[in-house]
């Protein structure tokens, strides 16, 4: 196992957005937010509470994936990180 240094973290994090799985995950997240907003608007269920709760949940999921995936990749568990994005 290689030692995790700031330089290594910087290299991995700089390339995380070029990963196609990460890009697909983020686009799916944006699509889910937009369709949820559209559905709430169409069903006349738009409230600031529901909208804020949904956005916070989506942002937390995105933060979890964008934080955990590089560490899993460094530790040699990149396929688990990809599975986390897909699943």
PyMOL CGO cylinders between C-alpha atoms (Angstrom):
from pymol import cmd
from pymol.cgo import CYLINDER

trace = [
    CYLINDER, 0.00, 0.00, 0.00, 1.40, 3.36, -0.94, 0.3, 1, 1, 1, 1, 1, 1,
    CYLINDER, 1.40, 3.36, -0.94, 1.62, 6.23, 1.47, 0.3, 1, 1, 1, 1, 1, 1,
    CYLINDER, 1.62, 6.23, 1.47, -1.06, 8.87, 1.01, 0.3, 1, 1, 1, 1, 1, 1,
    CYLINDER, -1.06, 8.87, 1.01, 0.58, 12.25, 0.58, 0.3, 1, 1, 1, 1, 1, 1,
    CYLINDER, 0.58, 12.25, 0.58, -0.86, 15.63, -0.23, 0.3, 1, 1, 1, 1, 1, 1,
    CYLINDER, -0.86, 15.63, -0.23, 0.70, 15.46, -3.71, 0.3, 1, 1, 1, 1, 1, 1,
    CYLINDER, 0.70, 15.46, -3.71, -0.94, 12.09, -4.40, 0.3, 1, 1, 1, 1, 1, 1,
    CYLINDER, -0.94, 12.09, -4.40, -4.32, 13.37, -3.20, 0.3, 1, 1, 1, 1, 1, 1,
    CYLINDER, -4.32, 13.37, -3.20, -3.93, 16.45, -5.39, 0.3, 1, 1, 1, 1, 1, 1,
    CYLINDER, -3.93, 16.45, -5.39, -3.19, 14.29, -8.46, 0.3, 1, 1, 1, 1, 1, 1,
    CYLINDER, -3.19, 14.29, -8.46, -6.14, 11.98, -7.85, 0.3, 1, 1, 1, 1, 1, 1,
    CYLINDER, -6.14, 11.98, -7.85, -8.59, 14.79, -7.08, 0.3, 1, 1, 1, 1, 1, 1,
    CYLINDER, -8.59, 14.79, -7.08, -7.52, 16.78, -10.14, 0.3, 1, 1, 1, 1, 1, 1,
    CYLINDER, -7.52, 16.78, -10.14, -8.46, 13.86, -12.38, 0.3, 1, 1, 1, 1, 1, 1,
    CYLINDER, -8.46, 13.86, -12.38, -11.67, 12.81, -10.65, 0.3, 1, 1, 1, 1, 1, 1,
    CYLINDER, -11.67, 12.81, -10.65, -13.93, 14.94, -12.87, 0.3, 1, 1, 1, 1, 1, 1,
    CYLINDER, -13.93, 14.94, -12.87, -12.39, 13.44, -16.01, 0.3, 1, 1, 1, 1, 1, 1,
    CYLINDER, -12.39, 13.44, -16.01, -13.62, 9.99, -14.97, 0.3, 1, 1, 1, 1, 1, 1,
    CYLINDER, -13.62, 9.99, -14.97, -16.60, 9.02, -17.12, 0.3, 1, 1, 1, 1, 1, 1,
    CYLINDER, -16.60, 9.02, -17.12, -18.33, 7.23, -14.24, 0.3, 1, 1, 1, 1, 1, 1,
    CYLINDER, -18.33, 7.23, -14.24, -18.12, 10.34, -12.07, 0.3, 1, 1, 1, 1, 1, 1,
    CYLINDER, -18.12, 10.34, -12.07, -19.40, 12.50, -14.92, 0.3, 1, 1, 1, 1, 1, 1,
    CYLINDER, -19.40, 12.50, -14.92, -22.31, 10.14, -15.57, 0.3, 1, 1, 1, 1, 1, 1,
    CYLINDER, -22.31, 10.14, -15.57, -23.13, 10.09, -11.86, 0.3, 1, 1, 1, 1, 1, 1,
    CYLINDER, -23.13, 10.09, -11.86, -23.14, 13.89, -11.61, 0.3, 1, 1, 1, 1, 1, 1,
    CYLINDER, -23.14, 13.89, -11.61, -25.29, 14.26, -14.75, 0.3, 1, 1, 1, 1, 1, 1,
    CYLINDER, -25.29, 14.26, -14.75, -27.74, 11.68, -13.36, 0.3, 1, 1, 1, 1, 1, 1,
    CYLINDER, -27.74, 11.68, -13.36, -27.85, 13.65, -10.11, 0.3, 1, 1, 1, 1, 1, 1,
    CYLINDER, -27.85, 13.65, -10.11, -28.61, 16.89, -11.97, 0.3, 1, 1, 1, 1, 1, 1,
    CYLINDER, -28.61, 16.89, -11.97, -31.27, 15.11, -14.04, 0.3, 1, 1, 1, 1, 1, 1,
    CYLINDER, -31.27, 15.11, -14.04, -32.87, 13.71, -10.86, 0.3, 1, 1, 1, 1, 1, 1,
    CYLINDER, -32.87, 13.71, -10.86, -32.98, 17.19, -9.30, 0.3, 1, 1, 1, 1, 1, 1,
    CYLINDER, -32.98, 17.19, -9.30, -34.55, 18.69, -12.41, 0.3, 1, 1, 1, 1, 1, 1,
    CYLINDER, -34.55, 18.69, -12.41, -37.17, 15.97, -12.79, 0.3, 1, 1, 1, 1, 1, 1,
    CYLINDER, -37.17, 15.97, -12.79, -38.03, 16.21, -9.09, 0.3, 1, 1, 1, 1, 1, 1,
    CYLINDER, -38.03, 16.21, -9.09, -38.46, 19.96, -9.41, 0.3, 1, 1, 1, 1, 1, 1,
    CYLINDER, -38.46, 19.96, -9.41, -40.63, 19.51, -12.51, 0.3, 1, 1, 1, 1, 1, 1,
    CYLINDER, -40.63, 19.51, -12.51, -42.80, 16.88, -10.81, 0.3, 1, 1, 1, 1, 1, 1,
    CYLINDER, -42.80, 16.88, -10.81, -43.29, 19.04, -7.72, 0.3, 1, 1, 1, 1, 1, 1,
    CYLINDER, -43.29, 19.04, -7.72, -44.22, 22.00, -9.89, 0.3, 1, 1, 1, 1, 1, 1,
    CYLINDER, -44.22, 22.00, -9.89, -46.66, 19.95, -11.98, 0.3, 1, 1, 1, 1, 1, 1,
    CYLINDER, -46.66, 19.95, -11.98, -48.36, 18.37, -8.93, 0.3, 1, 1, 1, 1, 1, 1,
    CYLINDER, -48.36, 18.37, -8.93, -48.52, 21.75, -7.13, 0.3, 1, 1, 1, 1, 1, 1,
    CYLINDER, -48.52, 21.75, -7.13, -46.46, 20.39, -4.24, 0.3, 1, 1, 1, 1, 1, 1,
    CYLINDER, -46.46, 20.39, -4.24, -43.64, 22.89, -4.40, 0.3, 1, 1, 1, 1, 1, 1,
    CYLINDER, -43.64, 22.89, -4.40, -42.60, 24.06, -0.97, 0.3, 1, 1, 1, 1, 1, 1,
    CYLINDER, -42.60, 24.06, -0.97, -39.29, 25.51, 0.08, 0.3, 1, 1, 1, 1, 1, 1,
    CYLINDER, -39.29, 25.51, 0.08, -38.96, 22.81, 2.76, 0.3, 1, 1, 1, 1, 1, 1,
    CYLINDER, -38.96, 22.81, 2.76, -39.29, 19.90, 0.30, 0.3, 1, 1, 1, 1, 1, 1,
    CYLINDER, -39.29, 19.90, 0.30, -37.04, 21.56, -2.24, 0.3, 1, 1, 1, 1, 1, 1,
    CYLINDER, -37.04, 21.56, -2.24, -34.35, 22.34, 0.31, 0.3, 1, 1, 1, 1, 1, 1,
    CYLINDER, -34.35, 22.34, 0.31, -34.48, 18.83, 1.79, 0.3, 1, 1, 1, 1, 1, 1,
    CYLINDER, -34.48, 18.83, 1.79, -34.07, 17.30, -1.66, 0.3, 1, 1, 1, 1, 1, 1,
    CYLINDER, -34.07, 17.30, -1.66, -31.17, 19.56, -2.59, 0.3, 1, 1, 1, 1, 1, 1,
    CYLINDER, -31.17, 19.56, -2.59, -29.39, 18.89, 0.71, 0.3, 1, 1, 1, 1, 1, 1,
    CYLINDER, -29.39, 18.89, 0.71, -29.77, 15.12, 0.23, 0.3, 1, 1, 1, 1, 1, 1,
    CYLINDER, -29.77, 15.12, 0.23, -28.43, 15.30, -3.32, 0.3, 1, 1, 1, 1, 1, 1,
    CYLINDER, -28.43, 15.30, -3.32, -25.52, 17.52, -2.33, 0.3, 1, 1, 1, 1, 1, 1,
    CYLINDER, -25.52, 17.52, -2.33, -24.59, 15.19, 0.54, 0.3, 1, 1, 1, 1, 1, 1,
    CYLINDER, -24.59, 15.19, 0.54, -24.61, 12.20, -1.80, 0.3, 1, 1, 1, 1, 1, 1,
    CYLINDER, -24.61, 12.20, -1.80, -22.44, 14.07, -4.30, 0.3, 1, 1, 1, 1, 1, 1,
    CYLINDER, -22.44, 14.07, -4.30, -20.03, 15.11, -1.53, 0.3, 1, 1, 1, 1, 1, 1,
    CYLINDER, -20.03, 15.11, -1.53, -19.81, 11.54, -0.28, 0.3, 1, 1, 1, 1, 1, 1,
    CYLINDER, -19.81, 11.54, -0.28, -19.00, 10.16, -3.71, 0.3, 1, 1, 1, 1, 1, 1,
    CYLINDER, -19.00, 10.16, -3.71, -16.54, 12.92, -4.59, 0.3, 1, 1, 1, 1, 1, 1,
    CYLINDER, -16.54, 12.92, -4.59, -14.79, 12.46, -1.25, 0.3, 1, 1, 1, 1, 1, 1,
    CYLINDER, -14.79, 12.46, -1.25, -14.77, 8.67, -0.97, 0.3, 1, 1, 1, 1, 1, 1,
    CYLINDER, -14.77, 8.67, -0.97, -14.02, 7.71, -4.59, 0.3, 1, 1, 1, 1, 1, 1,
    CYLINDER, -14.02, 7.71, -4.59, -10.49, 9.21, -4.73, 0.3, 1, 1, 1, 1, 1, 1,
    CYLINDER, -10.49, 9.21, -4.73, -9.54, 7.58, -1.42, 0.3, 1, 1, 1, 1, 1, 1,
    CYLINDER, -9.54, 7.58, -1.42, -10.86, 4.22, -2.57, 0.3, 1, 1, 1, 1, 1, 1,
    CYLINDER, -10.86, 4.22, -2.57, -8.89, 4.60, -5.78, 0.3, 1, 1, 1, 1, 1, 1,
    CYLINDER, -8.89, 4.60, -5.78, -5.68, 5.39, -3.89, 0.3, 1, 1, 1, 1, 1, 1,
    CYLINDER, -5.68, 5.39, -3.89, -6.17, 2.39, -1.61, 0.3, 1, 1, 1, 1, 1, 1,
    CYLINDER, -6.17, 2.39, -1.61, -6.65, 0.09, -4.62, 0.3, 1, 1, 1, 1, 1, 1,
    CYLINDER, -6.65, 0.09, -4.62, -10.42, -0.26, -4.32, 0.3, 1, 1, 1, 1, 1, 1,
    CYLINDER, -10.42, -0.26, -4.32, -11.35, 1.78, -7.40, 0.3, 1, 1, 1, 1, 1, 1,
    CYLINDER, -11.35, 1.78, -7.40, -13.91, -0.78, -8.54, 0.3, 1, 1, 1, 1, 1, 1,
    CYLINDER, -13.91, -0.78, -8.54, -15.77, -0.41, -5.23, 0.3, 1, 1, 1, 1, 1, 1,
    CYLINDER, -15.77, -0.41, -5.23, -15.82, 3.35, -5.80, 0.3, 1, 1, 1, 1, 1, 1,
    CYLINDER, -15.82, 3.35, -5.80, -17.27, 2.84, -9.27, 0.3, 1, 1, 1, 1, 1, 1,
    CYLINDER, -17.27, 2.84, -9.27, -19.87, 0.49, -7.81, 0.3, 1, 1, 1, 1, 1, 1,
    CYLINDER, -19.87, 0.49, -7.81, -20.73, 3.14, -5.24, 0.3, 1, 1, 1, 1, 1, 1,
    CYLINDER, -20.73, 3.14, -5.24, -21.43, 5.60, -8.06, 0.3, 1, 1, 1, 1, 1, 1,
    CYLINDER, -21.43, 5.60, -8.06, -23.49, 3.16, -10.12, 0.3, 1, 1, 1, 1, 1, 1,
    CYLINDER, -23.49, 3.16, -10.12, -25.46, 1.64, -7.25, 0.3, 1, 1, 1, 1, 1, 1,
]
cmd.load_cgo(trace, "trace")
